Amino acid sequence: MILLVLAVLIPGSMGLYMELSGQTSRLPEIRGCTRIEIEYRPSILQSLFGNPMKRSLLSEEEESYLRSLTSIMLVDPNDIRVLADEVESAEYQGISRKPIQAAEYAVITCYVGSKPRTSFVIWSSQLEIKRGRTLHLFRNPRFPLCLTQLRPQVRPFENRMYCAQTLQALRARMCDAMDAASTYPSPTEWCDAIERHMRATHVPESVIQWSFGCPNTRLDKCHYALNPNCRADSAPDTVLLFETKAGWNQSGGPELFSFDNHDPRGGLVLLNDGTVRFIRTEEELRQLRWK
């Protein structure tokens, strides 16, 4: 009774009363909506490729295209159902009166016909609903993956980014697996050496399984090759790892490079200093330092 009186007398205290009395804010109702707009703030380009390393993987035309994608519209009932399933799986975290802290986030607006039914915000794994001056927070760790699935026009660029991250992780593991003389693993067994080191350091098998492949071509075990002419003390811009067709312990030069793992066509190279570049033409490939 005291809590109810306080809720009536004190402005903005109803959310606190709901939480203390065991009630929680209802999740937004998505099922039955015919259209959902996902608006990215400030843009998809900023959300996915905010730092300089990521932006270096894009051409000017690709940057312009992603900058133009400020929102994505869902009209397919299957897509709406996917989002509804994940929203309904979110767990209530409580209330807050602090504004959103994230630099990038998505505003979701759900419509029935032309009329908006509900609106909420998702950033990372968090969902926020505003009720008066109170923010109700829900959490679902699958939100980032869900939003990725719902934007197929962006997926090729996301996969390019994830492929670059895979290459950088392989370089870090190669450094971890260096011998006492601080040399990279032998070109004839570099994959084996990384795999042995990962098992010795108790990396889960599920992680090992996904550590050698480009996200676009997961059917085989490894889609990268080692440049045998690159040593730990080689020039920083020497090619160390690069994309190729499926294999294991592959090593060689530009003759093994593949442009076919990505769409738009091209492939990634990782330089000795950790820089990743997306190569689109034979001319760009020839200009790289291989020795």
HELIX and SHEET records of a PDB file:
HELIX    1   1 ILE A    2  LEU A    9  1                                   8    
HELIX    2   2 MET A   14  LEU A   20  1                                   7    
HELIX    3   3 ILE A   44  LEU A   48  1                                   5    
HELIX    4   4 PRO A   52  ARG A   55  1                                   4    
HELIX    5   5 GLU A   60  SER A   68  1                                   9    
HELIX    6   6 PRO A   77  GLU A   88  1                                  12    
HELIX    7   7 PHE A  143  GLN A  149  1                                   7    
HELIX    8   8 ARG A  155  ASP A  176  1                                  22    
HELIX    9   9 TRP A  190  ALA A  200  1                                  11    
HELIX   10  10 GLU A  205  GLN A  209  1                                   5    
HELIX   11  11 PRO A  254  LEU A  256  5                                   3    
HELIX   12  12 GLU A  282  ARG A  286  1                                   5    
SHEET    1   A 7 SER A  71  LEU A  74  0                                        
SHEET    2   A 7 ARG A  35  ARG A  41 -1                                        
SHEET    3   A 7 TYR A 105  VAL A 112 -1                                        
SHEET    4   A 7 LYS A 115  TRP A 123 -1                                        
SHEET    5   A 7 GLN A 126  ARG A 131 -1                                        
SHEET    6   A 7 THR A 134  ARG A 139 -1                                        
SHEET    7   A 7 GLU A  91  SER A  96 -1                                        
SHEET    1   B 4 CYS A 222  LEU A 226  0                                        
SHEET    2   B 4 VAL A 239  GLY A 247 -1                                        
SHEET    3   B 4 GLY A 267  LEU A 271 -1                                        
SHEET    4   B 4 VAL A 276  ILE A 279 -1                                        
END                                                                             
